[in-house]
């Protein structure tokens, strides 16, 4: 173990009461917010959509809090620290994706739906099959995204508290799972939204602080920062040029294109982002909230340059990799180095940034759980099992029970995934969202001939191909960094299935519609078109 990591462990040990106190303060504060919001949650509109009372700025803040996950804060900083320019491409992909969400999805979705993605699809199609498909897709995407957050929580808290035992790591995953069940079942969308807003403010504040300290270290000369990072990385100018991670072979270049497509198109199909558009009073506020989110998220991703390249400049590559092979602890280690590895200030900074990262994980986990439990209760339970005859009280009880079920499944799977490479899980969530959800939403909103069969083929086709290709890719087996490195059943050469599965999702939607004997309901489409574009009759 390198001297700096040993010192980091020593400092964490010496200042462990401070670290635990900071974590406890955040957890208690968010639980207080959740209980307060829970007391104001009186009906289904409150539970699913926060009573549609949030302003554009508040929702923009909550959307950015939902979006800037552990993958953004810990993952991108690590990717830049290890791969330089190629790592920063993640930041660009995540940000550009918001333009797709703004231009194609935000306003029409807010006007057309009520609580979930299934509402939009069911408006002019057969309710039960499309709601079942939408609910299934939402739960699959959410659970894969949840696993990445749970595994991230395990890595982060284990580093801070010096926990190395499997039992300790499983306990951390279980703690995160229990907290998310409490947040969602008590607070609903109101509680979750307030937690997202608090977390967004904390994350942006923490990132601004680290960015300022990094720039201060280099006298606000970005050229010096990049030059030192390139030199310290041991890779020279190649660190600042494309190709370090994605340029070695034709396959890796193709992999990069595939990843880029999934990142840019996946956001507009992520269920926990889509349900955020229902928390505002009207479509104009939905559009404005996306503008706010783009500004906040854009500022954050710009600062990831300082986080990633700062870590590369101030910490050796060996130390970053030794702490975590994927670089997930680069941002907390950077905080420690900026404050001084052997100083109390360094330990305080490490504790603050790690508490912010933990806050990030908890908030995103709550948002994902709410999206999947809402979809189960509203789409599958109320409209498929109860055939639209469930009362609001029954529906909310089903949502709370679904929260416990999804939480339990996430704890179990998160415990199994605690030592696995989480990048594949995040990529899979984006790829599935872009392959199954996005084609179906776009066809439903903009194609008059689109039928129920087209929707089912699109969702299930995109879902099966995306999941299937990842299962037989180097993400799962046949690679030293795979989830199961000791076995090899990988026949698909790319780590990102998007280049195949996304066009396949669109193709299946088209093919299913063309081959369908069902006559499209053009009157319903005309109603949906007017409603999605003008907001007339929107909830």
C-alpha positions in Angstrom: 0.0 0.0 0.0 1.4 3.4 -1.0 2.5 5.9 1.8 -0.3 8.4 0.9 -3.0 5.8 1.1 -1.6 4.5 4.4 -1.6 8.1 5.7 -5.1 8.6 4.4 -6.3 5.5 6.2 -4.5 6.8 9.3 -6.0 10.2 9.1 -9.5 8.7 8.4 -8.9 6.6 11.5 -7.8 9.5 13.7 -10.7 11.7 12.6 -13.3 8.9 12.3 -15.6 10.5 14.9 -15.7 13.7 12.7 -16.4 11.7 9.5 -19.2 9.7 11.2 -20.6 12.9 12.7 -20.8 14.6 9.2 -22.5 11.5 7.7 -24.9 11.4 10.7 -25.8 15.2 10.3 -26.7 14.7 6.7 -28.7 11.6 7.3 -30.6 13.1 10.2 -31.2 16.4 8.3 -32.6 14.6 5.2 -34.8 12.3 7.4 -36.3 15.4 9.1 -37.1 16.9 5.6 -38.6 13.6 4.6 -40.9 13.3 7.7 -41.9 17.0 7.2 -42.8 16.4 3.5 -44.5 13.1 4.4 -47.0 14.9 6.7 -48.0 17.1 3.7 -48.4 14.1 1.3 -52.2 13.5 1.3 -53.1 12.0 -2.0 -51.6 10.3 -5.1 -50.8 13.6 -6.8 -48.7 14.5 -3.8 -47.0 11.1 -3.6 -46.2 10.7 -7.3 -45.8 14.3 -8.4 -45.2 16.4 -5.3 -48.6 18.0 -5.7 -47.2 19.7 -8.9 -46.3 22.6 -6.7 -42.6 23.0 -7.4 -41.3 26.0 -9.3 -39.1 25.8 -12.4 -36.0 26.7 -10.4 -36.8 24.2 -7.6 -37.5 21.4 -10.1 -34.3 22.4 -12.1 -32.3 22.0 -8.9 -34.0 18.7 -8.1 -33.5 17.4 -11.7 -29.8 18.2 -11.5 -29.6 16.6 -8.1 -31.2 13.5 -9.5 -28.9 13.4 -12.6 -25.5 14.1 -10.9 -25.1 10.7 -9.5 -22.1 8.8 -8.0 -21.2 8.0 -11.6 -20.9 11.7 -12.4 -19.1 12.9 -9.2 -16.9 9.9 -8.5 -16.8 8.1 -11.8 -16.0 11.0 -14.2 -13.4 12.5 -11.9 -11.7 9.0 -11.8 -12.1 8.5 -15.6 -10.4 11.9 -16.3 -7.7 11.2 -13.7 -6.8 7.9 -15.4 -7.5 8.6 -19.1 -7.4 12.4 -19.4 -9.2 13.7 -22.6 -11.1 10.5 -23.1 -12.4 10.6 -19.5 -13.7 14.1 -20.1 -15.8 12.9 -23.0 -18.2 11.4 -20.4 -18.9 14.9 -19.1 -19.6 16.1 -22.6 -21.9 13.2 -23.4 -23.9 13.6 -20.2 -24.4 17.3 -20.8 -25.3 17.2 -24.5 -27.9 14.6 -23.6 -30.0 17.3 -21.9 -30.5 19.1 -25.3 -32.3 15.9 -26.5 -34.4 15.9 -23.3 -35.2 19.6 -23.7 -36.0 19.7 -27.4 -37.9 16.4 -27.8 -39.3 15.1 -24.5 -39.7 17.6 -21.6 -42.7 19.7 -22.7 -44.7 17.1 -24.6 -44.3 14.5 -21.8 -45.4 17.0 -19.1 -48.5 17.8 -21.1 -49.4 14.2 -22.1 -48.8 12.1 -19.0 -49.9 12.1 -15.4 -47.5 10.3 -13.2 -45.4 7.8 -15.3 -44.1 7.0 -18.8 -46.9 4.4 -19.1 -49.5 7.2 -19.0 -48.2 8.6 -22.3 -48.1 5.3 -24.1 -51.5 4.2 -22.8 -53.3 7.4 -23.9 -53.9 6.0 -27.5 -53.1 2.3 -27.1 -54.4 -0.8 -25.3 -53.8 0.0 -21.6 -52.8 -3.3 -20.1 -50.1 -4.6 -22.4 -48.3 -1.2 -22.9 -48.5 -0.4 -19.2 -47.0 -3.8 -18.3 -44.2 -3.3 -20.8 -43.5 0.3 -19.6 -43.5 -0.8 -16.0 -41.1 -3.7 -16.7 -38.7 -1.5 -18.6 -38.8 1.2 -15.8 -38.0 -1.3 -13.1 -35.2 -3.0 -15.1 -33.5 0.4 -15.9 -33.9 1.6 -12.3 -32.5 -1.6 -10.7 -29.4 -1.6 -12.8 -28.8 2.1 -12.0 -29.5 1.4 -8.3 -26.9 -1.4 -8.3 -24.2 1.1 -9.4 -25.2 3.6 -6.7 -25.2 0.9 -4.0 -21.8 -0.4 -5.1 -20.5 3.2 -5.1 -21.7 3.7 -1.5 -19.9 0.5 -0.5 -16.6 1.7 -2.0 -16.9 5.2 -0.5 -17.8 4.3 3.0 -15.4 1.4 3.2 -12.6 3.7 2.2 -13.5 6.2 4.9 -14.3 3.9 7.8 -11.5 1.5 7.0 -14.0 -1.4 6.5 -12.4 -4.3 4.6 -14.6 -7.2 5.7 -17.4 -8.5 3.4 -19.9 -8.4 6.2 -19.1 -4.7 6.8 -19.5 -3.9 3.1 -22.9 -5.7 3.0 -24.0 -3.8 6.1 -23.2 -0.5 4.3 -25.3 -1.6 1.3 -28.1 -2.6 3.6 -28.0 0.8 5.4 -28.3 2.7 2.1 -31.2 0.4 1.1 -33.1 0.9 4.4 -32.6 4.7 4.1 -34.0 4.8 0.6 -37.0 2.7 1.6 -37.7 5.3 4.5 -37.2 8.3 2.2 -39.6 7.1 -0.5 -42.3 5.4 1.6 -42.6 8.3 4.0 -41.8 11.3 1.9 -42.9 10.3 -1.6 -42.1 12.8 -4.4 -42.2 15.8 -2.1 -39.6 14.4 0.4 -37.4 13.0 -2.4 -37.5 16.4 -4.3 -36.4 18.3 -1.2 -33.6 15.8 -0.6 -32.5 16.2 -4.2 -32.4 20.0 -3.9 -30.4 19.9 -0.7 -28.0 17.4 -2.2 -27.6 19.5 -5.4 -26.6 22.6 -3.3 -24.2 20.5 -1.3 -22.6 18.9 -4.4 -22.2 22.1 -6.3 -20.8 23.9 -3.2 -18.3 21.0 -2.6 -17.3 21.0 -6.2 -16.8 24.8 -6.3 -14.6 24.5 -3.2 -12.4 21.8 -4.6 -12.2 23.6 -8.0 -11.1 26.8 -6.3 -8.4 25.0 -4.2 -7.1 23.2 -7.3 -6.9 26.4 -9.4 -5.4 28.2 -6.4 -2.6 25.6 -6.3 -1.8 26.4 -9.9 -2.3 30.2 -9.6 -5.5 30.0 -11.7 -3.3 29.0 -14.7 -5.3 26.1 -16.4 -2.4 25.5 -18.9 -0.1 24.8 -15.9 -2.7 22.4 -14.4 -3.1 20.5 -17.6 0.7 20.4 -18.2 1.4 19.1 -14.7 -1.4 16.5 -15.1 0.0 15.2 -18.4 3.5 15.0 -16.9 2.4 13.4 -13.6 0.3 10.8 -15.5 3.4 9.3 -17.1 1.7 9.5 -20.5 2.9 12.9 -21.6 0.9 14.8 -24.2 -1.1 11.7 -25.1 -3.0 12.4 -21.8 -4.4 15.6 -23.3 -5.3 14.1 -26.7 -8.1 11.7 -27.8 -7.4 8.0 -28.0 -5.9 7.0 -24.7 -8.9 4.9 -23.7 -10.8 4.6 -27.0 -8.3 4.9 -29.8 -6.1 1.8 -29.6 -8.1 -0.4 -32.1 -11.0 -0.2 -34.4 -13.1 -2.0 -31.8 -12.4 0.6 -29.1 -13.2 3.4 -31.5 -16.5 1.7 -32.3 -17.1 1.2 -28.5 -16.7 4.9 -28.0 -19.3 5.7 -30.7 -21.6 3.2 -29.1 -21.1 4.7 -25.6 -21.6 8.2 -27.0 -24.9 7.3 -28.6 -26.2 5.7 -25.4 -25.1 8.6 -23.2 -26.7 11.3 -25.5 -30.0 9.4 -26.1 -30.3 7.5 -22.8 -31.1 10.6 -20.6 -34.3 11.3 -22.4 -35.5 7.8 -21.6 -34.3 7.5 -18.0 -37.5 6.9 -15.9 -36.3 8.7 -12.7 -35.6 11.8 -14.9 -38.9 11.6 -16.9 -41.1 11.6 -13.7 -39.5 14.9 -12.6 -41.3 16.7 -15.4 -44.6 15.9 -13.7 -43.8 17.8 -10.5 -44.2 21.3 -12.0 -47.6 23.0 -12.6 -47.4 23.3 -16.4 -45.3 22.6 -19.6 -43.7 26.1 -19.5 -42.3 25.4 -16.1 -41.1 21.9 -17.3 -39.2 23.6 -20.1 -37.8 26.3 -17.8 -36.8 23.6 -15.2 -34.7 21.8 -17.9 -33.0 25.2 -18.8 -32.1 25.6 -15.1 -30.9 22.0 -15.0 -28.7 22.5 -18.1 -27.1 25.6 -16.5 -26.4 23.8 -13.1 -25.3 20.5 -14.7 -23.2 22.4 -17.3 -21.4 24.3 -14.5 -20.8 21.0 -12.6 -19.4 19.1 -15.6 -17.1 22.0 -16.5 -15.7 21.8 -12.9 -15.0 18.1 -13.4 -12.0 19.3 -15.5 -10.5 20.6 -12.2 -11.5 17.5 -10.3 -10.1 15.0 -12.8 -7.0 16.8 -14.0 -6.4 18.1 -10.5 -6.3 14.5 -9.2 -4.0 13.5 -12.1 -1.6 16.4 -11.4 -1.4 16.0 -7.6 -1.8 12.2 -7.0 0.2 9.5 -8.7 -1.6 7.1 -11.0 -0.4 4.1 -8.9 -2.1 5.6 -5.8 -5.4 6.3 -7.6 -5.5 2.8 -9.0 -4.4 1.1 -5.7 -7.2 2.9 -3.9 -9.8 1.8 -6.5 -8.9 0.2 -9.9 -11.7 2.2 -11.7 -10.5 5.6 -10.1 -13.8 6.0 -8.2 -12.0 7.4 -5.1 -10.0 10.1 -7.1 -12.2 13.0 -5.9 -12.0 12.1 -2.1 -8.3 11.5 -2.4 -7.9 14.9 -4.2 -9.6 16.6 -1.3 -7.2 14.9 1.1 -4.2 16.0 -0.8 -5.4 19.6 -1.2 -5.8 19.9 2.6 -2.6 18.0 3.3 -2.3 14.3 3.6 -0.9 14.4 7.2 -3.0 17.3 8.4 -6.4 17.7 10.3 -7.5 20.1 7.5 -6.9 17.3 4.9 -9.0 14.8 7.0 -11.8 17.4 7.4 -11.8 18.1 3.6 -11.9 14.4 2.9 -14.8 13.9 5.3 -16.8 16.8 3.8 -16.3 15.7 0.2 -17.1 12.1 1.1 -20.2 13.1 3.0 -21.3 15.1 -0.1 -20.7 12.0 -2.3 -22.7 9.9 0.1 -25.5 12.5 0.0 -25.3 12.2 -3.8 -25.8 8.4 -3.7 -28.7 8.6 -1.2 -30.6 11.2 -3.2 -30.2 9.4 -6.5 -31.1 6.1 -5.0 -34.3 7.6 -3.6 -35.2 9.0 -7.0 -34.7 5.7 -8.7 -36.7 3.8 -6.1 -39.6 6.3 -6.4 -39.6 5.9 -10.3 -39.8 2.1 -10.2 -42.3 1.9 -7.3 -44.5 4.5 -8.9 -44.5 2.6 -12.2 -45.3 -0.7 -10.5 -48.2 0.9 -8.4 -49.7 3.1 -11.1 -49.1 1.1 -14.3 -49.0 -2.5 -13.2 -51.0 -2.7 -10.0 -53.7 0.0 -10.6 -54.2 -0.4 -14.3 -53.3 -4.0 -15.1 -54.0 -6.0 -12.0 -56.9 -3.9 -10.7 -58.0 -2.9 -14.3 -58.3 0.8 -13.3 -60.6 0.2 -10.3 -58.0 0.7 -7.6 -58.6 3.6 -5.2 -55.9 6.2 -4.5 -55.4 4.8 -1.1 -54.8 1.2 -2.5 -52.5 2.6 -5.2 -50.4 4.5 -2.6 -50.2 1.4 -0.4 -49.1 -0.7 -3.4 -46.4 2.0 -4.1 -45.1 1.8 -0.6 -45.0 -2.0 -0.6 -43.3 -1.9 -4.0 -40.7 0.4 -2.5 -39.9 -2.2 0.2 -39.8 -5.0 -2.4 -37.5 -3.0 -4.7 -35.4 -1.9 -1.8 -35.0 -5.5 -0.6 -34.0 -6.7 -4.1 -31.5 -3.8 -4.4 -29.9 -4.6 -1.0 -29.6 -8.3 -2.1 -28.2 -7.5 -5.6 -26.1 -4.6 -4.3 -24.5 -6.9 -1.7 -23.6 -9.3 -4.6 -22.3 -6.4 -6.7 -20.3 -4.8 -4.0 -16.9 -5.7 -5.5 -17.9 -5.6 -9.2 -17.1 -3.1 -11.8 -20.1 -0.6 -11.7 -19.4 1.1 -15.0 -21.1 -1.7 -16.9 -24.2 -1.3 -14.8 -24.5 2.5 -15.5 -23.8 1.9 -19.2 -26.5 -0.8 -19.3 -29.1 1.5 -17.6 -28.4 4.2 -20.2 -28.4 1.7 -23.1 -31.7 0.1 -22.0 -33.3 3.5 -21.5 -32.2 4.6 -25.0 -33.1 1.3 -26.6 -36.5 0.5 -25.1 -38.0 3.7 -23.7 -36.9 6.5 -26.0 -38.0 5.0 -29.4 -41.4 4.2 -27.9 -41.9 7.7 -26.4 -40.9 9.4 -29.6 -43.0 7.2 -31.8 -46.0 7.6 -29.5 -45.7 11.4 -29.4 -44.9 12.0 -33.1 -46.0 9.1 -35.3 -49.7 8.8 -36.2 -49.6 5.2 -37.4 -47.8 3.9 -34.3 -49.7 0.9 -32.7 -49.8 -1.2 -29.5 -47.8 -4.0 -31.2 -45.2 -1.4 -32.3 -44.9 -0.2 -28.7 -44.5 -3.7 -27.3 -42.0 -4.8 -30.0 -40.0 -1.6 -29.4 -39.9 -1.9 -25.6 -39.3 -5.6 -25.3 -37.0 -5.8 -28.4 -34.8 -3.0 -27.2 -34.8 -4.3 -23.6 -33.9 -7.9 -24.5 -31.2 -7.0 -27.1 -29.5 -4.4 -24.8 -29.5 -6.7 -21.7 -28.5 -9.7 -23.8 -25.5 -8.0 -25.5 -24.2 -6.7 -22.2 -24.5 -10.2 -20.6 -22.3 -11.6 -23.4 -19.9 -8.6 -23.5 -16.4 -8.0 -21.9 -18.3 -6.1 -19.1 -19.5 -9.4 -17.6 -16.8 -11.9 -18.5 -13.6 -12.5 -20.4 -11.8 -9.4 -19.2 -9.6 -8.7 -16.1 -11.9 -5.8 -15.1 -15.1 -7.8 -15.9 -17.8 -8.6 -13.3 -16.7 -12.3 -13.5 -13.0 -12.1 -14.6 -12.4 -15.9 -14.1 -14.8 -17.1 -16.7 -15.2 -16.2 -20.4 -18.5 -16.5 -22.3 -18.2 -13.1 -24.1 -18.8 -13.2 -27.8 -20.0 -9.6 -28.3 -16.8 -7.5 -28.6 -18.1 -4.1 -27.4 -18.6 -3.0 -23.8 -21.5 -0.7 -24.9 -24.4 -2.3 -26.8 -26.0 1.1 -27.8 -24.8 1.1 -31.4 -26.8 -2.2 -32.0 -29.6 -2.1 -29.5 -30.8 1.5 -30.0 -31.3 1.3 -33.8 -32.8 -2.2 -33.1 -35.4 -0.6 -30.7 -36.4 2.0 -33.3 -36.5 -0.7 -36.0 -38.7 -3.0 -34.0 -41.1 -0.2 -33.2 -41.4 0.5 -36.9 -41.6 -3.1 -38.0 -44.2 -4.0 -35.3 -46.4 -1.1 -36.5 -46.1 -2.0 -40.2 -46.9 -5.7 -39.6 -49.7 -4.9 -37.1 -53.3 -5.6 -38.2 -54.6 -3.1 -35.6 -56.0 0.2 -37.0 -54.3 3.2 -35.3 -56.7 5.4 -33.3 -56.1 8.6 -35.4 -58.7 10.6 -33.3 -56.8 9.8 -30.1 -53.5 10.7 -31.8 -55.0 14.1 -32.8 -56.1 14.6 -29.2 -52.6 13.6 -27.9 -50.9 15.9 -30.4 -52.9 18.9 -29.4 -52.5 18.1 -25.7 -48.7 17.5 -26.0 -48.1 20.7 -27.9 -50.5 23.1 -26.2 -51.1 21.6 -22.7 -54.9 21.6 -23.2 -56.5 19.1 -20.9 -53.2 18.3 -19.1 -53.3 17.3 -15.5 
